[in-house]
Amino acid sequence: MNSLISKDSKWVLTEKGTDPETIRQNETLFALSNGHFGTRGSLEEAERTREYSHSEATLVNAYYDSELIEYGEWAYGYAEKHQTVIPVPNGKKLAIKLDNDLFDLETGKTTVHKRQLDLKKGLLTRSFTWENSQGHKLDISIERFVSYDYPELLAQKVWITPHDDGCDLRIVATLDDLKEMGSISEEESNDPRIKAQKERRFKSERLEDFENQLLHIETNSTGLHMIVGEKNELSDSSVQSCFENGSESWEIDTVKGETITLERTVGYSNIFKGASMKEEKAQKLSTVMNEASAIGFEGLKEKHVDHMEEFWESSDIEIEGDDELQVGLRFNLFHLYQAAGRDGKRNMSAKGLTGEGYEGHYFWDTEMYMLPFFLYTQPKIAKHLLNYRYTILHEARNRAREMAVDKGALFAWRTINGKEASPYYPAGTAQIHINGDIAHAVHSYVKVTGDRRFGMHEGLEILVETARFYAGWGHFDEKRNGAFVLNDVTGPDEYTAIVNNNYYTNLMAKHNFKYAAEMVEAVLEAGDEDGLGVLERIGFDKTELENWKRAADRMFLPYDEEQELTMQDDSFFHKEVWDIENTPKDKFPLLLNYHPLTIYRYQVNKQADTVLAQFLFSDEFSQEQKARDYEYYESVTTHDSSLSRSVFGMMASDLGEMDKAYSYFMDTALMDITDMQSNTKDGVHAANMGGTWMSMVYGFGGMRLLNDTLQFRPRLPKDWTRVTFKVQFRHRLIKVAIGKEDTEYTLLKGEPLVIRHFDEEKHLD
Ligand code: BGC
């Protein structure tokens, strides 16, 4: 087990000592965020000792810059511009000088160095004793959190206790506007999963006429503005501070045993367009910061801890029988909660706000991996995430036209602003399953929350436009007895590209047609005015309905009768099988070591594809079929993508293979803590974190929504004695406690409800 996890606490990750590699690695794990912005868990003095830091970045959700994508050879419809989330001014920076020595882990001597991430409270703490070269000592503690109550704010407090009288202590707090960026290595700039920042991507100006220190920043090319501000309060108000070049400093004559504290509030305003708003926005941020400073660090912290308590109250999962795994599991839930945009305009990137990997882009990861957690524990956030898709629907429509489909919408494979940002279309735009993924999420949201208003308005529009795109992309193939086919697509497995009839895509499209038809019919039947208004506005015509139904009925789903196996696509079984076992370990992930065409020519999977389709619609397949397909596809899967293992784990639970389910689950739950994919430095794997929640609830809890009824088929791994979680379902809150022998379902809130436990109906009152 990773050394961050100890037997003593089910809530706290602890790092001890000053090993540079460990501290660097934990920068990602100790990142704090709130959906609006996030800041990596870097040391306050990281800039002075680079080997302790990979990136100190503070990232604001959807604060991105853009530049043209340079293609060696361009073709029509290629994505035009990069969208890259960029580090904004760093407000964590602090310098402490005692006599002539500036503190860092390489100067003088640091002892009892400890950092802890308290998941329960959402707090990062650091403490140590530092002895300078003259033998004078300071005890230092630092606390930091990113507020949910004031989403603009990062709050920090520093306690410094001198061991000696009469030393010169200087404290410098800096709001670093990144004039000098760290350098990046060759290796980093080649990894397609990273887009390392070579230079600062915004202009900054200091605003003078405000009582707080404020910076106005504007991206180089996207015209996105923000105000960043800082306010400091030293416990000893008799000490005057001095302002210089964006830093505030204090000179103190030390008194032995007398603790000095510094409270820092750093604010990141919302993003705005147009410099003319800067005064107003600056005033607004200043007001929030003044309010926060009037409450004080301890007061803010109290509110924050209360907020976290509420979060855990509804979203925690308890495991009895494995304390260490318990912390690991909570770590995933903590990061999931931190990452989600909460304003309906921004989403949740593949790395959350913990690192610059994947440029801060939103993928299908949100709908298929992260959303279920929110859907069943924080439905309001789930709605915000779906609303974001609604806000970019017009871009998706434009994209469909670019792809020469004259009706409907195609969502971008990876994006921030709604436009396609994937420069590599075979593993980008070709993944048109994203439409079906979003439609599936909309459908699930409406089923689980009962929010018909959303379903018949925003939901309806998304369902119709995504279905229309499939209708236009595919056709009824006379050579296949008139079956509906979707050619030249890429499924979830990115090691197989541009194929005909990817099983997963076709199955998602089939359901997309059904969801759209169902919702349109519901609107027509109810005569719902909003819904009818939407249908009129988007020029819906009844013949479309018939066409979708026909396409759904006749959807081509490739199957090999001889082997009795589901086919990943038309050509998959015609390829040679890649010899995974005899591929040297250092050649994984394959994507960094083989040309894409080499990989595409083989039967080899980066991640779950057909197995994911069968997991999502598990009641549509027999257990025997699922078991056969599982065995086959597992043998050709490398799990080079972090989105893979959780799906194989859940399917193992479905098939009753509990040892296997447990083993996949361990890898899933501890993926970032153990740096299993060797790239946690670039940010956490948020989809896998969603996969962790799903593994518990869908996997071990066996929860499915079937014909509007929640069904559970619980099964625990052998060493666990009890698992408890809560789910929200149509204004009810249900607690599920799974024991070795029995399962207890308690209705904590809401009207009576019928659920199914295996095949038995149970009435919850
Ligand atoms: C996976 C995709 C995923 C992306 C972002 C890739 O490695 O293959 O399925 O959407 O990472 O997490």
Boltz pocket constraint, residues with backbone or C-beta under 6 A from the ligand:
constraints:
  - pocket:
      binder: B
      contacts: [[A, 350], [A, 358], [A, 363], [A, 364], [A, 365], [A, 492], [A, 494], [A, 606], [A, 607], [A, 640], [A, 641], [A, 642], [A, 643], [A, 687]]
      max_distance: 6.0
